[in-house]
């Protein structure tokens, strides 16, 4: 029978210089939990810890393990209060302009351009 190492389950001490960070992180976790209408008990069951542990996370008495963060369903930036860098979405301005010009062409010419584009893309995927 394998022996359980109880040291793995002990909470890691929080040093004074870390306390403010973990208090803010815990407050964000509590806010997120409440906004999703989840109780501490429900979150504890999801993470496999006790309700008391969740309470300790939320008030900043215990460090939140990194392994628990993906379970919370938000980005790390949102949890630590930093804004994520803006994600550039959509085509580049030049490509967007070309798409708009294509959209103004008659249907028959649009089909010709689309067939040409499909041919080029298929050829590129083979090579």
Secondary structure, 3 states (H helix, E strand, C coil): CCCCCHHHHCCCCCCHHHHHHHHHHHHHHHHHHHHCCCCHHHHHHHHCCCHHHHHHHHHCCCCCCHHHHHHHCCCHHHHHCCCCCCCCCCCCHHHHHHHHHHHHCCHHHHHHHHHHHHHHHHHHHHC
